[in-house]
Amino acid sequence: MNVLGIVAEYNPFHNGHLYHLNRSVEICKADYTVCVMSGNFVQRGEPALFNKWIRAEAAVKNGIDLVIELPFAFASSSAEHFSQGAVSILNKLGCVTHISFGSETGRIEPLYSAAKILSHESLLFKEHLKNNLSKGISFPNAREISLNKIAKDSSSTNVLNQPNNILGVEYLKWLIRLNSTIEPITIPRHIADYNDDSIIHSICSATAIRKLMEDTKEPEPLKNITPSLTYETILEHMNNGVTPLFICDVFHYIKYKLLMSDPTEIRDIFSVSEGIENRICNLTYRQNTMEDLISHIKTKRYTRTSIQRILIHILMGLSKMDMHTFQVDENCLYARILGFSLKGSQLIRLIKESDTTTLPLLTNINKEATENSSFYPLLKYDILSSDVYHLASGKYDMYQESDYVKKPFIL
């Protein structure tokens, strides 16, 4: 039995995602597909365009058999922590045989060479990294320069200068660290680049789609650039009052949280370091939009994306202490099911009956989770982030949309 694992945000599920899914199933001859998908906030430190239940519904309708939520603490973090959470969940399910991801290089070998270096960082690598960081270079760039300095295999140099390659290397790094038997495959990005915000083809980036939605606020433009099942799902929900959400929509909540906090409190938040809390507090009062806030805080060392993640972590109160626990304590993890197909129900049954699965499967947290559960500290951030997401949307019935009420989408 072959079970294909995919890590995605599906923000939203577009034609490129469908191509990747179908090509991956074909290559590994998958009997089942399982996706670990970001929840209501994504890796760029932004709210997802549509909530996790709508995006899970679109994913299942387009062919994913089982959608599992990547917890907020990992989903809203850097590529390293994002990948740690996702790969750990796939690995602990005990049934996943393959993982497939998109990449710019389209070849596993150079990505794996880089992953081997990063999975067990040598003293030489750490020294180069420290020196580069001391020059005020951002962490992603400092790491890429350090890798290129010590890589013996020339094919692994310069792989960290493209976003999908970076995630691919991180997935492979965690497969190595976890001593996982999951076999990796990579599919070259097809036509559109990750950050390409232009729409000149039916396959375009999620970045371009989100920009289009922000400009128009209408579903009609999605008709020719997303699968019909995605378009129909979004159209149905928007006709029922759902609107897409953007980072500007959480600005007032973030500003309120910053005004209510002092630098010592912000210093304890995960991803806050090197005195950036003072800069944030000093600049907050005078900024009137999210764009103003981010652009004024941003520095050469702190990229726009890293600032957005910091602000979202402050909003949710994600502490350094909690995140450290989530990174080292395997008992914190769980598999929160967001949606599944008929085939997916069969896979769930196989997972539950297997003696190789080491994760609790959650479909109804009212029954399956208590404050004494080992995974509750991680789960509570998912619950809070859902409530904040729907509060910011302004049009949801917060109670009906809460994680305590919503049930998985079943096709």
Protein Blocks (a to p, Z undefined) as FASTA:
>chain_A
ZZdddddfklacdfklmmmmmmmmmmnopabdcddddffbcfkopacfbafklmmmmmmm
nopabdcdddfklmmmcfklmmmmmmmmmmmnopafbdcdddfklpaklmmmmmmmmmmc
cfklmmmmmmmmmnopafklmmmmmmmmmmmblklgoklmcfklmmmmmmmmmmmmnopa
bdcdddddehiafklcbdfbfbdcfklmmmmmmmnopaklmmmmccfklmmmmmmmmmno
pacddfklmmmmmmmmmmmpcfklmmmpghiaghlmmmmmmmmmmpcbfklmmmmmpcfk
lcfklmmmmmmmmmnopafklmmmmmmmmklpccddfbdcfklmmmmmmmmmpckbccdc
dfblklmpcfkbmklmmmmmmmmmmmmmmmmnopacfklmpmklpccddZZ
